[in-house]
Amino acid sequence: MSLPQRAQKHTNELDRTFLGLANDAYQESKNNRVKYAQIARDAGLTNQEIADAYGVTEAAIRQMLKRTGK
């Protein structure tokens, strides 16, 4: 049994809204992750120490910081 066309359109709009909100939260989380990695580097932590804390490779941290110009 499928939803009436009108209800389906409303559901699709809600789906897009929630996906947009999820994307916003994801982008904010990504930005915070970079910001905290920069703070950690400024405080003297090595890329490897940050990588260990984030559960990624040292190369991933190096690339993350390189993209931001640090």
C-alpha positions, 0 to 999 in steps of 0.5 A: 500500500502506497501513500497518496501522492499528496502525502508522498510529496510532503514526505519527500519534502521532509526527507530533504529537510532532514537530509539538509539538517544532517548535512549541516551537522556533518559539516559543522562536525568536520569543521570542529574536528579540524579546528580542534586538531589545529588547537592541539598542534598549536599546543604541541601535540604531534600529528601522530598523537592527534591521529591516535586520538581521532582514530585515523592515520598520521597522513590523514591529519597531515592532509587535514591541516595542509588543506587549512594552510597550517 
